[in-house]
């Protein structure tokens, strides 16, 4: 093939449309995100109905996170063996059952158990989704395809959380889980029926073997720092707005919307990633996220300024998550499922560690210390990403 023919082939590939199947994956991310973010706003209603308190109710959220981490790490390797689509369909069916169980839970222990089931399902679903997104992406449009799928998190933050709170007010908290269960079942049907290539099945790889793939370990370190920073700061913004700035609890809704809009707006710029190269960009993106945290520390005394900074924080975080997934899924296609399982496991362990660790910092100091600590973690992430590139 001549150079001219190669150029024509590349240009045609880059002009290929993102397959409609990507939109089904976006909805899948949206329903998982809606469950993971919904309990916080509706926790007071759940506590009253189940005759308990809010901290006890949030044990269900902890069960979800730990279940997600455990299944992602130890079962993610099955994606390589049985194929990401089959595993995603199975996980969505289990997710539907767990959400239905949450909707009818007669006592707190049943809600916790149901959310553990939801977490186990999500731990398989998320790496399956990211694996499928990387497989179905047209050549030259990998970042755009993954970015589109990631906007499911925007749907859950901008629409899912406020709608869940409204449904809980007017129809009760159980209806929230019932509606998300129906949406999950519909997404399962779309995934089952939509035509899409998913790559050949291989053999299951142990988590330790996947960890041995060159580049995986430093990128997982970067993932841990990135996610601990995000969850550690995001968990205490609402408390800062209420206690330090004297704003009502509802003020946190605009913060979530601003972050979600920034996260979603970045999808329109994802094509730049394919142009400049994921490996070269990732350390620089993490430095940009560190700068966003620094700006958040400076803006922490003003609600309006925080809303502006949070928008750009969401923008930068979208690029960071997108490029990190691109890098991880490209390291070893034959072990892609196991690698993405490790990624999801690290993500949810970092949620647990970040929320706990940053909570201790917040209790001892003030909110300003949190984005500064997060900025430090992002510099660690940038160094790890640079090492992975080598």
C-alpha positions as a printed Julia matrix, in Angstrom:
390×3 Matrix{Float64}:
   0.0     0.0    0.0
   1.38    3.45  -0.89
   1.63    6.35   1.55
  -1.24    8.0   -0.31
  -3.42    4.92   0.11
  -2.54    4.75   3.82
  -3.51    8.39   4.3
  -6.84    7.83   2.55
  -7.5     4.74   4.73
  -6.69    6.61   7.95
  -8.85    9.58   6.97
 -11.77    7.29   6.16
 -11.37    5.53   9.53
 -11.34    8.84  11.35
 -14.51    9.85   9.51
 -16.35    6.72  10.64
 -19.35    7.32  12.84
 -19.4     6.37  16.49
 -21.69    3.29  16.59
 -25.14    3.68  18.19
 -24.17    0.94  20.65
 -22.07    3.58  22.45
 -25.28    5.36  23.46
 -26.58    2.18  25.09
 -23.33    2.01  27.08
 -23.82    5.66  28.08
 -27.23    4.79  29.53
 -25.67    1.85  31.4
 -23.17    4.2   33.06
 -26.02    6.59  33.83
 -28.11    4.03  35.72
 -25.1     2.8   37.71
 -24.18    6.39  38.55
 -27.75    7.21  39.52
 -27.75    4.4   42.08
 -24.34    5.3   43.5
 -25.25    8.99  43.89
 -28.94    8.73  44.8
 -28.76    7.48  48.39
 -27.19   10.63  49.84
 -30.07   12.99  48.92
 -32.82   10.52  49.88
 -31.12    9.15  53.01
 -33.26   11.21  55.46
 -36.47    9.81  53.92
 -35.06    6.28  54.02
 -34.03    6.7   57.66
 -37.53    7.82  58.69
 -39.22    5.01  56.81
 -36.92    2.3   58.18
 -36.87    3.75  61.72
 -33.12    4.36  61.83
 -30.68    7.26  61.37
 -28.87    8.68  58.34
 -25.37    7.36  59.24
 -26.83    3.86  59.5
 -28.55    4.25  56.15
 -25.24    5.24  54.56
 -23.91    1.79  55.47
 -25.76    0.7   52.33
 -23.59    3.07  50.3
 -20.46    1.61  51.9
 -21.69   -1.91  51.06
 -22.19   -0.83  47.45
 -18.65    0.57  47.23
 -16.96   -2.42  48.82
 -19.01   -4.86  46.71
 -18.04   -2.98  43.55
 -14.34   -3.01  44.43
 -14.28   -6.71  45.35
 -16.09   -7.96  42.25
 -14.15   -5.67  39.91
 -10.8    -6.92  41.19
 -11.58  -10.63  41.48
 -14.25  -11.15  38.8
 -13.21   -8.6   36.18
 -10.93  -11.2   34.62
 -14.02  -13.18  33.54
 -14.68  -10.45  30.98
 -11.68  -11.69  28.99
 -12.94  -15.26  29.18
 -16.62  -14.88  28.32
 -16.65  -11.56  26.47
 -17.66   -8.09  27.71
 -21.18   -8.1   26.24
 -22.26  -11.35  27.92
 -20.77  -10.24  31.22
 -22.45   -6.83  30.93
 -25.87   -8.36  30.25
 -25.44  -10.74  33.2
 -24.32   -7.87  35.45
 -27.27   -5.69  34.42
 -29.73   -8.46  35.24
 -28.12   -8.86  38.67
 -28.15   -5.08  39.06
 -31.88   -5.01  38.31
 -32.5    -7.66  40.97
 -30.46   -5.72  43.55
 -32.29   -2.47  42.77
 -35.66   -4.22  43.01
 -34.58   -5.64  46.37
 -33.64   -2.14  47.5
 -37.06   -0.84  46.49
 -38.92   -3.39  48.63
 -36.45   -3.67  51.54
 -38.53   -3.97  54.75
 -35.59   -3.18  57.04
 -32.12   -1.63  56.91
 -30.32   -4.98  56.8
 -32.17   -5.89  53.6
 -31.31   -2.55  52.02
 -27.62   -3.04  52.88
 -27.68   -6.57  51.47
 -29.44   -5.41  48.29
 -26.91   -2.63  47.75
 -24.11   -5.15  48.23
 -25.65   -7.15  45.35
 -25.87   -3.95  43.29
 -22.2    -3.28  44.02
 -21.17   -6.78  42.98
 -23.03   -6.26  39.71
 -21.56   -2.79  39.13
 -18.05   -4.16  39.67
 -18.56   -6.34  36.59
 -20.66   -3.88  34.59
 -18.29   -0.91  34.68
 -15.14   -2.66  33.38
 -17.32   -4.44  30.8
 -18.66   -1.07  29.63
 -15.22    0.51  29.38
 -13.87   -2.56  27.59
 -16.72   -2.48  25.06
 -16.27    1.26  24.53
 -12.62    0.77  23.6
 -13.43   -2.19  21.31
 -16.29   -0.59  19.35
 -14.53    2.75  18.87
 -13.69    3.54  15.23
  -9.93    3.91  14.65
  -8.9     7.48  15.35
 -12.03    8.2   17.4
 -11.24    6.2   20.54
 -11.24    9.18  22.89
 -14.52   10.53  21.47
 -16.23    7.17  21.89
 -15.0     6.68  25.45
 -15.84   10.31  26.21
 -19.41    9.79  24.99
 -19.81    6.76  27.24
 -18.4     8.7   30.2
 -21.11   11.34  29.82
 -23.36    8.79  31.52
 -21.84   10.1   34.75
 -22.99   13.58  33.71
 -26.53   12.26  33.22
 -26.53   10.79  36.71
 -25.15   13.95  38.36
 -27.09   16.62  36.46
 -30.37   14.75  36.03
 -30.29   11.6   38.13
 -29.6    13.16  41.54
 -32.13   16.05  41.35
 -34.81   13.8   39.83
 -34.23   11.17  42.52
 -34.69   13.76  45.24
 -37.9    15.02  43.59
 -39.27   11.48  43.19
 -38.53   10.75  46.84
 -40.46   13.86  47.87
 -43.54   13.12  45.78
 -43.66    9.33  45.47
 -41.41    8.0   48.21
 -37.8     6.8   48.19
 -38.75    3.27  47.13
 -39.98    4.59  43.81
 -36.47    5.91  43.1
 -35.01    2.4   43.15
 -37.99    1.0   41.24
 -37.53    3.48  38.4
 -33.76    2.93  38.24
 -34.42   -0.85  38.18
 -36.75   -0.44  35.17
 -34.21    1.79  33.42
 -31.52   -0.84  34.05
 -33.71   -3.55  32.58
 -34.33   -1.41  29.49
 -30.58   -0.8   29.14
 -30.01   -4.55  29.42
 -32.4    -5.12  26.54
 -30.62   -2.52  24.42
 -27.22   -4.08  25.1
 -28.55   -7.55  24.24
 -30.16   -6.56  20.95
 -27.89   -3.85  19.54
 -25.45   -5.02  16.84
 -21.83   -4.46  17.87
 -18.47   -6.14  17.65
 -16.87   -7.02  20.97
 -13.64   -8.78  20.11
 -12.74  -12.43  20.61
 -12.98  -14.18  23.97
  -9.75  -15.38  25.5
  -8.74  -16.79  28.84
  -9.33  -15.44  32.31
  -6.3   -13.63  33.7
  -5.58  -13.41  37.42
  -5.45   -9.91  38.93
  -1.76  -10.37  39.78
  -0.96  -11.36  36.2
  -2.78   -8.3   34.87
  -0.91   -6.18  37.39
   2.31   -7.43  35.84
   1.53   -5.94  32.42
   4.09   -3.14  31.85
   2.53    0.23  32.63
  -0.45   -1.07  34.62
   0.99   -0.58  38.12
   2.0     3.11  37.72
  -1.29    3.91  36.0
  -3.23    2.29  38.85
  -1.23    4.41  41.29
  -2.25    7.43  39.23
  -5.86    6.2   39.31
  -5.78    5.82  43.1
  -4.42    9.35  43.6
  -6.86   10.8   41.06
  -9.94    9.15  42.56
  -9.0     9.68  46.21
  -8.52   13.38  45.46
 -11.9    13.67  43.76
 -13.99   11.76  46.29
 -12.12   13.29  49.23
 -12.92   16.84  48.14
 -16.38   16.24  46.68
 -17.63   14.49  49.83
 -17.17   17.61  52.0
 -18.12   20.47  49.68
 -21.73   20.38  50.84
 -20.71   20.52  54.5
 -18.37   23.45  53.76
 -21.15   25.37  51.99
 -23.5    24.79  54.9
 -21.21   25.3   57.9
 -18.67   27.83  56.61
 -20.68   29.83  54.07
 -24.06   29.51  55.8
 -25.86   28.21  52.71
 -28.78   25.75  52.71
 -28.15   22.09  51.96
 -29.83   22.54  48.58
 -26.92   24.77  47.49
 -24.91   21.61  46.91
 -27.26   20.77  44.04
 -25.87   23.6   41.93
 -22.33   22.45  42.71
 -23.16   18.96  41.44
 -24.83   20.44  38.35
 -21.85   22.72  37.63
 -19.41   19.83  37.94
 -21.59   17.6   35.78
 -21.97   20.25  33.08
 -18.21   20.77  32.95
 -17.65   17.02  32.83
 -20.13   16.68  29.97
 -18.92   19.74  28.04
 -15.46   18.2   27.78
 -16.91   15.5   25.51
 -17.01   18.06  22.69
 -13.23   18.46  22.94
 -12.3    14.78  23.24
 -11.17   14.61  19.61
  -8.13   16.67  20.62
  -6.9    13.71  22.65
  -6.69   11.53  19.55
  -4.79   14.3   17.78
  -2.1    14.85  20.4
  -1.77   11.34  21.89
  -3.01    9.96  25.22
   0.39    9.01  26.63
   1.86   12.46  26.17
  -1.24   14.28  27.46
  -2.04   12.35  30.65
   0.68   13.81  32.93
  -0.19   17.31  31.72
  -3.9    16.76  32.29
  -3.2    15.66  35.86
  -1.17   18.83  36.42
  -4.15   20.82  35.09
  -6.43   19.03  37.58
  -3.96   19.94  40.35
  -4.26   23.6   39.26
  -8.06   23.28  39.44
  -7.79   22.1   43.04
  -5.49   25.03  43.83
  -8.06   27.4   42.35
 -10.79   25.72  44.4
  -8.82   26.38  47.59
  -8.53   30.05  46.66
 -12.23   30.3   45.73
 -13.52   28.45  48.8
 -14.75   31.65  50.46
 -17.16   32.52  47.62
 -20.05   30.38  46.44
 -20.16   31.95  42.97
 -16.41   31.57  42.5
 -16.62   27.95  43.61
 -19.34   27.24  41.04
 -17.09   28.59  38.28
 -14.05   26.62  39.44
 -16.07   23.43  39.89
 -17.15   23.65  36.24
 -13.52   23.65  35.1
 -12.73   20.95  37.66
 -15.34   18.72  35.99
 -13.9    19.61  32.57
 -10.37   18.62  33.58
 -11.51   15.47  35.39
 -13.33   14.26  32.29
 -10.12   14.47  30.27
  -8.19   12.75  33.05
 -10.64    9.83  33.29
 -10.97    9.49  29.52
  -7.23    9.4   28.82
  -6.53    7.11  31.76
  -9.06    4.56  30.45
  -7.55    4.87  26.96
  -4.08    4.19  28.32
  -5.16    1.21  30.42
  -7.27   -0.46  27.73
  -4.47   -0.08  25.21
  -1.75   -1.78  27.25
  -2.74   -5.39  26.55
  -5.97   -6.07  24.59
  -5.94   -9.75  25.58
  -6.14   -8.79  29.28
  -8.28   -5.71  28.86
 -11.13   -6.96  31.07
  -8.84   -7.89  33.96
  -7.03   -4.55  33.72
 -10.28   -2.58  33.72
 -11.47   -4.68  36.65
  -8.38   -3.6   38.58
  -9.1    -0.01  37.58
 -12.68   -0.15  38.88
 -11.53   -1.9   42.05
  -8.91    0.76  42.72
 -11.5     3.46  42.01
 -13.91    2.27  44.68
 -11.21    1.49  47.22
  -9.99    5.05  46.66
 -13.53    6.31  47.25
 -13.46    4.61  50.65
  -9.92    5.72  51.53
 -10.33    9.24  50.17
 -13.56    9.92  52.0
 -12.15    8.56  55.27
  -8.73   10.22  55.01
  -9.96   13.6   53.85
 -12.62   13.5   56.57
  -9.87   13.32  59.21
  -8.09   16.27  57.57
 -11.33   18.26  57.41
 -12.09   17.58  61.07
  -8.62   18.7   62.15
  -8.16   21.69  59.85
 -10.63   23.26  57.41
 -12.0    22.76  53.92
  -9.16   24.74  52.32
  -6.76   21.97  53.3
  -8.7    19.42  51.24
  -8.17   20.82  47.72
  -4.54   21.54  48.63
  -4.07   17.91  49.66
  -5.85   16.85  46.48
  -3.48   19.0   44.42
  -0.57   17.16  46.01
  -2.14   13.8   45.12
  -2.58   14.96  41.52
   1.13   15.74  41.27
   1.78   12.16  42.42
  -0.64   11.01  39.69
   1.21   13.1   37.09
   4.56   11.55  38.04
   3.1     8.04  37.94
   1.56    8.69  34.52
   4.9     9.98  33.22
   6.64    6.83  34.5
   3.98    4.66  32.81
   4.63    6.39  29.5
   8.3     5.42  29.64
